[in-house]
Amino acid sequence: MLASSPVAPRARAACTFRATPLPTPCLTLQFHAVNPATPTRFPITIATRESRLALWQAEHVKALLEARGHPVTLLGMTTQGDQILDRTLSKVGGKGLFVKELETALEQGRADIAVHSLKDVPMELPEGFDLACVMEREDPRDAWVSPTFASLQDLPQGAVVGTSSLRRTVLLRALRPDLRLEPLRGNLDTRLRKLDEGQYAGIVLAAAGLKRLGLGARIRQVFETNTMLPAAGQGALGIEIRTGRPELVEALAPLAHARTWLAVSAERAVSRAMGGSCSMPLAAHATLDAAGILTIQAAWGDPDQPAPLVHASAQAVVADNTQAAALGEQVAAQLRQGGAR
C-alpha cells in the first residue's frame, strides 16, 4: 500500500506533503527536522532477484545506503516469475510472482528491504507490508530493439515481434495490425539472446533496463509516450519493507524522489481502480510540471479483438499522494465509461 506521504530525498529530513491553499499553483513541501544527533547506522539486508538487472538495482541501492554509513548485504533469490518461462505471466499469477519470495524473506526476518522494479509490484500489497520509498525514475518509455530494422515502421508485413506484455500487445496492434506478435519471456539477457538467435524481427523492452545495464546502444528507436504509453510505474524503483519499521523509513528517506512518487501514485491508482495486474491490457503514465500540475494519460485495449483503444486523461494541481491517486481514479472512471473492462 502506498504511503500517504512520500519522503523527500534529503538527508536528515523527513518530508510530508500537505494540500494547503496557495496563491499560485505549486507543490508545497513542508520539512520537519530530524533529531540533529548523528542518525543511527545499522546493518541492512536487501532481498533481490538474481537477474543481472535486479542485481544492478540492488547494488545501486546498496551503494547509496553504504554512502550514508549503513553496512549492507544482498540476499539473492530466484522467484517463481523467474522460473516459469513457458507461459505468459497473465496465465500463471501475474507480476506478483516476482515479489512473493522476497516478501517471505522480509516476513521471516532474513532481509530488511526488497528492491523492485515498480511496474512489477502489485497494486495492493499484502497486509503487513509497505512501499517505503520510490526512487527517481529512469526513462519510462518503451524501446524498439532489432538487429535489422531501425524502427517498427520499417518492418515488412507479417514480421514477428516479441512481447509477453498485454499492454504492449494492444498498443503494437493499434500501430501495426499486420504484425505477428509472439510471446517473449525471460530476463533481459534471455530476451536479447532470443532476438539475436533470429526468433524475432524485433522486440520491445523497457528503455530503463537497457540503459541501466549499459545496453543503450541496442536501442534502435525509443517510442514516445504519445505512441506507446508506458506501464504504471515503469522506469521507477520501489523499496518494500515490513510495516512497523520506522528506522528503515528514516534510513530510506534520502533515497526517495517526491516528484516520481506523486506521478506513480496516480498511475498505480488507475491500475488499482481497474483491477490492474499483468492480465490487464492497460497503460498509465503521469508527468508533474514545475507548477505542481499533474497530467495523467491512460489507455486500454481489448486483447481478444482489434477494437480501437480507449483513451482517458486528466490534470490537476496536486500536493500529496492522496490527491494524485484521486486523479488516477478519475481517469479509471473515464476508461470504464469509454468501454474498458
N, C-alpha and C positions, 0 to 999 in steps of 0.2 A: 504494500500500500504506500502510495506516495506520501512523504511528509508534507504537512500543510505549509511549511515554510522552508525554502532552501537555505542552505548555509553559505554565506558568501565566501569566495575563495580568497580569504585574507587571514594571515597568521594572527593568532591570539585574539581573534574577534569572532563573535557569533553574530549572525545577521538574520533578522526576520523581516518579512515583507508585510506591510500594513496598508490597507486601502484607506488613504486619507485624502480629503478634498484638496485639490491642487488648483492653483490659479491657471496653470497651463498643463497640458498632458505631459506627464513624465513619470518615470519609475522612481519611487521614493524608497531609499534604503535607510533603515534605522539601525545603527550599530550599538551593541551593548558590550562594554569592555569585559574581557575575561580577567580572572584573577591575575594581577601583574606578576605574581610569583612565576618562576620558571615552570611551564607545564610538565606534568609527569610523563616521562618517557617509558614505555613498556613494550615488551615483545608483541608482535602481531604476526599471525599466520594467515596467509592468503590461500584460499581454496580456488583452484583454477582448472579448467580443462587443459589437456596436454597438446592440443594442436599448436602449430607454430604461431598462429595469430593470437590465440588465447594466452600463450606464454608471453608473447610480446606485451600484451595488455597488462598482464600481471606484473611483469618486470618493470613496466612503466610506473605502475602504482607503487611498487616496492621501492624504486629509486626515489620517488617523491617523499615517501614516508621516512626512508632512511636519512634523507637530507634534513629531516626535522628531528632526527635523533632516535627514531624507533628501530630496534633490531627487528628485521623482517625475514621470514622464511616462506617458501612456497610449498603448498601441498598439491601436487599434480594429480588429476583424476581423469578417468575415462567415463564419459556419461553414456546413457542409453542412446541419446541422439547421435553420438559419435559411432556407436556400434551398429546401428540399423541403417544400412546404406542401400538396401534393395527396394525400399518403399518410400513414398513421399511422407513428409512429416505430418501432413494433414490426415494421413490414414493410420498413424501409429501413436498419436497422443499429443502432437503439436510441439512447439518450440520449448515448452516446459521440460521436455526430455533433456535439454541441455543444462538445466539448473538443479534438477532434483537431487542428484548425488552431492552436489556442492552444498545444498541446503541441509542434507543429512549430516555432512561434516560440521556445519555450523551448530546444528542441534546437539550433536554429540560432544561438542567442545574440542574437536580436533582442529578446527580452524576458527578464526575470529571474523574474517570478512570474506566475501566472494566477489570477484570481479567478473562482470558480464558485459557482452555487447548488449546494449539496452534493448535493441529490437528483438532479442531472444528471450527477454524477461516477460513472463505472463503479466497481463494487465492487472490481475488480482493476485497478490502474494498470499501464501498460506498464513494463517494466524500465527503470530509469534515472530514474524519476520518483517523488516522494514527496509525500504530503499533509503539508505542514509546519505548517499552522495551521488550526484550526477555531474560528471566532468565535462569540460569544454568539448564541444562537438568537432569532429573532423569533417571533411567533405561529406555531406549527407547523400550525395547523388549516386545514381547507378552508372556503371561504366560498361562500355562495349569492348570486348576482348576477342580478337581474331587474328590468326597469323596471315590471313589472306585478304580480308575485306576491311577497308578503312572505316566503314560505317554500316549501320543497319540498312540504309537505303541502297548500298552497293550490292546487297545480296541478290542472287538470282531467285526467281520464283521457285518455291518449294524447298528452299535451303533449310537445313536442320539447325535449330538454335537450342541451346541447352539452358534450362532453368527448372527448378522444382518449386519456385515460388508462385502461388496462385495470383498474387498481386502482379508480378512481372508478366505472368501468362496473359492476363486480361489486358494489360497495358500494351504488350507487344502485339497482341491480336488486333487491338484497335489501330496500331500503326501499320502493321503488315499482316493482314488476314491470310495471305497466301503461304506464310511460312509454316514449317513443321516444327512444333515445339515439343522437345523431348526432355524427359526427366534428367536431372543432374544433381547428384548427391555427393557428399564427402566434404572434407575440409578444403580450404582454399588451394593448397598444393595438389590435392587429388583432382579437383576440378580443372586446374590448369593442365595437369598431365593428360586427362581425358581429352581435352581440347587439342593438345599437341599430338596426340595419337591419331587424330583425324576423325574422332567420333562426332564432331560438330563443326559446322562452318564458323560458328562463333558462340560465345556465351555472354551472359550478363551477370556481373558481380557488383558488390558494393565497392565504390571507389575508395572508401575509407580503409578497408582491409588491405587493398593493394598498396596504397600509399604508406600505411604503417609498416609494411614489410619491405619497403624499398622496391616495390614492383610497379611503380607508376609508369615505367616505360612500356609495360604490357597494355596499357590503356590506349585504344585507338580512337575512342570517342567517349566523351562524358555527356550523358543525357541531361539536358536542362530540366528543371523541375516542372516546367510547363509542358514537357513532352512525356517524361517518365517520373511521376510523382513518387517520392521515396516512401518507405515504410515508417510507421511511427517509431521514433527513437533511433532511426538509422544514423550511424556515424558517432553516436554518443556512447560513453562508458558509464555503467551504473554499478554502484558498490552496495551490496546487500549485507545486512547484519541481523543478528537476533535482536528482538525487541528488548529494551531494558539495558542497553549498553551505552550509557551517556559518555563514558570515557572514549569510546570509539567514535561517537558522533563528533566530539570535540577534536579528536585526532584527525578526522577526515575533513573537517570544516575548511582548511586551507586548500583542499583539492577541488572543492565544489565550484561550479560555474553557474551563477544565478540566472543569467540570461538563457543559457541552454536548458536549465531546469524548468523555467517557465514555458519555453517552447514545447518541450517534450511532455509536460503536464497536459497541455492542450491536445497534442497528438494522441497520447495514450488514452485520454478521456474519450476521444472519438471512437477508438477501437474498443474500449471497455463498454461504451454505450451500445455498440453494435454487436456485443458478444464476441469481441475480437479474439482471434487465435490465428495460427498459420493456416487454418482452413477457411479463413475469411479473405476473399479477394479484395482487400481494402488498402488504400494508400492514404496517408495523412502527413502533412508537413506544415510546420509553422515557422514564422520568422518574426523577430521582435526588432522594431526600429528604435532610434535614439530617443524618441518621444514616449516610449513605453507602449506603443500601439502594436498589438499582436495580431498578425494576419495568419489565418489558417485555411488551408485548402485540403480537400479530401476527394477521393474518387472511389467508386465501387463498380465492379463489373461482374457479369454472370459467367462463371467458368464453363457452363454447360452449353451455352449457345452464343453466337456472335451478336449479342444485343449491344446497343450503344452504352457507353459508360455513363454512370450517374455522377454528376459533379456537385460539389457544395463548397461554400466558402463563407467566411465571416471575419470581421475585425473589430477590435475594441481596445480601449486603454485598459491594461491590467496591472495590478500591483502585487499580486501574490498567486500562488499555485491554485488556490480555490477559484479565483476569478478566471484563470487560464483554463482550468478544467471545465468550468461552466460554459466557456466559449466553445470548447470542443464538443460538449454535449449538444449545443445549439446546432453545430454542423452535422452531428449524427442524426438529429431530428430532421434536418433538411434532406439528408440522404434517404432516410426512410420515406419521407413524403415523395421523393422522386422515384421510388420503387425499389430501393436497395433493401435487402433482407439478410 
